[in-house]
Amino acid sequence: MNILCNYEYHAPKTKAEVLDLLADIGDKAKILAGGTDLVIMLKEKMIAPEHVINVAEIEELAGINFTADGVEIGAGTKISDIGASKELDKEYHALCYAADQLGSYQVRTMATIGGNIAHSLPAGETHTPLAALHAEVVIESKKGERRVKLEDFILGNRKNVMESDEMITKVFIPKPAPHSRSEYGHIGLRRAMEIDCANMTVNITLEDDKKTIKDVKMVMGSVAPKPLVSEKAPQILIGKALDEELIQKVGEAAQSEAKPISDIRASAEYRRDVIGALARRLTKEAYDLAMEA
Ligand SMILES: Cc1cc2nc3c(=O)[nH]c(=O)nc-3n(C[C@H](O)[C@H](O)[C@H](O)COP(=O)(O)OP(=O)(O)OC[C@H]3O[C@@H](n4cnc5c(N)ncnc54)[C@H](O)[C@@H]3O)c2cc1C
């Protein structure tokens, strides 16, 4: 039984070949990486592309490379490799931990970071850590390269800024400042294989006194159509040493900024409740660990 639609299958060997194909047939094609989202959409007949371009075997698209300024993670890098990288975990803890929470082991060994970003679901596991860590998504076409901040890349549920002739080739994350720490947390209905009903990353940098907050980026997931960067958290926290009162205030701020909806996974009310709890817990954890960094 043919459960998928009819499409022409392409298996280019290099990035340049993919970009050639996208320039010619990108408007009728879908890129296939790990297939953990795409194959479901094909089977469910949510999409019916005329062409499928498999990029899974292209080695130059995968890998974690540390540079003087930060780290570059190839779009084709498996989520399991990100979760398992001890070197990455040292400076980009929230991303590694989030990667380790995505789906099951089997899913993580198929799924790629490029696919997670390009699929652009509001609950996407890697989105809030990437945004909180100031990541840029590197997009390429035959016309050249452009870099877009993660929070600007995703426009809404399954919507992003990519044109039909473009693909994600890598993600760049700048080197974190001294005395900083990022912490990720998520809430789901059950511990295995759930898509989060809310998630968050808090990235805190301290001054050299290791007490005063120099910078903070708090990003909420699944409480708005796209990753939501808190405007209030920096106003509340920067220039101060964390205490109980500030922790309460930052929780209330996150609740006031969240714009959750009710759906199959959770009510809007529940999401607003847990986003406050995540904000309080992760702010305290990130602050305490930044003091030791
Ligand atoms: C059982 C199960 C559990 C899951 N649990 C989670 C979870 O807990 N959290 C979570 O976030 N996700 C979860 N997912 C979703 C999925 O595994 C991730 O989104 C995954 O990272 C997608 O990557 P992929 O390589 O499989 O993408 P694919 O399925 O190959 O592609 C997904 C989309 O991205 C596009 N795409 C892929 N690569 C590129 C590229 N380089 N440039 C441009 N476009 C590209 C494709 O065309 C497609 O539109 C789950 C999936 C399953 C099946």
The ligand as an SDF file (V2000), in Angstrom:
LIG
                    3D

 53 58  0  0  0  0  0  0  0  0999 V2000
    7.7510   10.3640   18.9150 C   0  0  0  0  0  0  0  0  0  0  0  0
    8.2370   11.7690   18.6930 C   0  0  0  0  0  0  0  0  0  0  0  0
    8.5170   12.5780   19.7900 C   0  0  0  0  0  0  0  0  0  0  0  0
    8.9680   13.8840   19.6090 C   0  0  0  0  0  0  0  0  0  0  0  0
    9.2280   14.6480   20.7060 N   0  0  0  0  0  0  0  0  0  0  0  0
    9.6790   15.9060   20.5530 C   0  0  0  0  0  0  0  0  0  0  0  0
    9.9540   16.7270   21.6970 C   0  0  0  0  0  0  0  0  0  0  0  0
    9.8410   16.2920   22.8290 O   0  0  0  0  0  0  0  0  0  0  0  0
   10.3890   17.9990   21.4670 N   0  0  0  0  0  0  0  0  0  0  0  0
   10.5440   18.5100   20.2050 C   0  0  0  0  0  0  0  0  0  0  0  0
   10.9460   19.6510   20.0550 O   0  0  0  0  0  0  0  0  0  0  0  0
   10.2670   17.7530   19.1010 N   0  0  0  0  0  0  0  0  0  0  0  0
    9.8430   16.4720   19.2450 C   0  0  0  0  0  0  0  0  0  0  0  0
    9.5710   15.7200   18.1450 N   0  0  0  0  0  0  0  0  0  0  0  0
    9.6780   16.3380   16.8060 C   0  0  0  0  0  0  0  0  0  0  0  0
   10.9880   16.0740   16.0450 C   0  0  0  0  0  0  0  0  0  0  0  0
   11.6640   14.9170   16.4770 O   0  0  0  0  0  0  0  0  0  0  0  0
   11.9620   17.2730   16.1030 C   0  0  0  0  0  0  0  0  0  0  0  0
   11.3240   18.4550   15.6970 O   0  0  0  0  0  0  0  0  0  0  0  0
   13.2000   17.0340   15.2220 C   0  0  0  0  0  0  0  0  0  0  0  0
   14.2650   17.8160   15.6960 O   0  0  0  0  0  0  0  0  0  0  0  0
   13.0000   17.2880   13.7430 C   0  0  0  0  0  0  0  0  0  0  0  0
   14.2390   17.0470   13.0830 O   0  0  0  0  0  0  0  0  0  0  0  0
   14.3340   16.1040   11.8050 P   0  0  0  0  0  0  0  0  0  0  0  0
   15.7630   16.0900   11.4170 O   0  0  0  0  0  0  0  0  0  0  0  0
   13.7030   14.7830   12.0680 O   0  0  0  0  0  0  0  0  0  0  0  0
   13.4660   16.9560   10.7820 O   0  0  0  0  0  0  0  0  0  0  0  0
   12.6340   16.4760    9.5130 P   0  0  0  0  0  0  0  0  0  0  0  0
   11.4420   15.7150    9.9610 O   0  0  0  0  0  0  0  0  0  0  0  0
   13.5080   15.8260    8.5030 O   0  0  0  0  0  0  0  0  0  0  0  0
   12.1890   17.9060    8.9700 O   0  0  0  0  0  0  0  0  0  0  0  0
   11.3360   18.7530    9.7220 C   0  0  0  0  0  0  0  0  0  0  0  0
   11.0760   20.0280    8.9200 C   0  0  0  0  0  0  0  0  0  0  0  0
   12.2670   20.7940    8.8140 O   0  0  0  0  0  0  0  0  0  0  0  0
   12.6490   20.9660    7.4330 C   0  0  0  0  0  0  0  0  0  0  0  0
   14.0980   20.8790    7.4260 N   0  0  0  0  0  0  0  0  0  0  0  0
   14.8680   19.8930    7.9480 C   0  0  0  0  0  0  0  0  0  0  0  0
   16.1720   20.2080    7.8470 N   0  0  0  0  0  0  0  0  0  0  0  0
   16.2270   21.4200    7.2530 C   0  0  0  0  0  0  0  0  0  0  0  0
   17.2950   22.3110    6.8940 C   0  0  0  0  0  0  0  0  0  0  0  0
   18.5800   22.0020    7.1240 N   0  0  0  0  0  0  0  0  0  0  0  0
   16.9880   23.4880    6.3180 N   0  0  0  0  0  0  0  0  0  0  0  0
   15.7050   23.8230    6.0840 C   0  0  0  0  0  0  0  0  0  0  0  0
   14.6490   23.0370    6.3880 N   0  0  0  0  0  0  0  0  0  0  0  0
   14.9110   21.8590    6.9890 C   0  0  0  0  0  0  0  0  0  0  0  0
   11.9160   19.8640    6.6820 C   0  0  0  0  0  0  0  0  0  0  0  0
   11.6930   20.2010    5.3280 O   0  0  0  0  0  0  0  0  0  0  0  0
   10.6280   19.7700    7.4860 C   0  0  0  0  0  0  0  0  0  0  0  0
    9.7500   20.8030    7.0930 O   0  0  0  0  0  0  0  0  0  0  0  0
    9.1300   14.3900   18.2890 C   0  0  0  0  0  0  0  0  0  0  0  0
    8.8740   13.5750   17.1800 C   0  0  0  0  0  0  0  0  0  0  0  0
    8.4330   12.2840   17.3780 C   0  0  0  0  0  0  0  0  0  0  0  0
    8.1600   11.4180   16.1810 C   0  0  0  0  0  0  0  0  0  0  0  0
  1  2  1  0
  2  3  1  0
  2 52  2  0
  3  4  2  0
  4  5  1  0
  4 50  1  0
  5  6  2  0
  6  7  1  0
  6 13  1  0
  7  8  2  0
  7  9  1  0
  9 10  1  0
 10 11  2  0
 10 12  1  0
 12 13  2  0
 13 14  1  0
 14 15  1  0
 14 50  1  0
 15 16  1  0
 16 17  1  0
 16 18  1  0
 18 19  1  0
 18 20  1  0
 20 21  1  0
 20 22  1  0
 22 23  1  0
 23 24  1  0
 24 25  2  0
 24 26  1  0
 24 27  1  0
 27 28  1  0
 28 29  2  0
 28 30  1  0
 28 31  1  0
 31 32  1  0
 32 33  1  0
 33 34  1  0
 33 48  1  0
 34 35  1  0
 35 36  1  0
 35 46  1  0
 36 37  1  0
 36 45  1  0
 37 38  2  0
 38 39  1  0
 39 40  1  0
 39 45  2  0
 40 41  1  0
 40 42  2  0
 42 43  1  0
 43 44  2  0
 44 45  1  0
 46 47  1  0
 46 48  1  0
 48 49  1  0
 50 51  2  0
 51 52  1  0
 52 53  1  0
M  END
$$$$
